[in-house]
Amino acid sequence: METLEIIGIPLSSYVRAVRMAAREKGIPYTLVPEMPHSEAVERISPVGKVPVMRHGDFELAESRAIAGYIDNAFSGPSIFPREAKEAAECEKWVSLINTVVDPLCIRRYVLSYVFPKSEDGSPDRSVIDPAVEEMKPVIAMLDKALARTGYLVGDKPTFADFNLYPILYYLSLMPESRKMMEEAPNLMSHFEAMSARESARETVPPTPDS
């Protein structure tokens, strides 16, 4: 059977989420490093975003779609719940992470540290400080959701958790968000447990300047 190719940069939280899903499914894959909007990516993604994937002659864009394909096309542990209510909850969290958590925590906050746009190249506090305030209820929301079982849905990891973890990894590296995580015991316990999984340990991204 053809090897699954996951195409994109290892720094991308969405690329990492899909790589974690493949590892948790127990399938081999090849990471093909490509920047967003590269010719190779734009041949598959209509908007030039990573990840994209190739499996034989089948090509696909969008991380949620790719994770769903991995879950359905290969045998192994389910990474999406099969029971109707848990499946709906998983989709809810994937959507919230993609539309609320990532735009705020990664696009506005983390990237303001990694790629500052201020004139002197220092982190732009006019962007970071409001983002920090907006992150507080988001961290509280996640901490509350993780209180019951330690996972977002059910009593074992699902793609909702794999989709969240790469974001938490970057938040753990930044000062204000690290402090918020440490003050959210359920979230911090979840992060530590997920960090110990092989899928997380095998996909640690390089530092942005390496």
ABEGO torsion letter per residue (X at the ends): XBBBBBBEBAABAAAAAAAAAAAAAGBBBBBBBBBBGBAAAAAABAAGBOBBBBBEABBBBEAAAAAAAAAAABBEBBABBABAAAAAAAAAAAAAAAAAAAAAAAAAAAAAAABBABAAGBBBAAAAAAAAAAAAAAAAAAAAAAAAAGBABEABBBAAAAAAAAAAAAAAABAAAAAAAAABAAAAAAAAAAAABAAAAAABBBBAAX
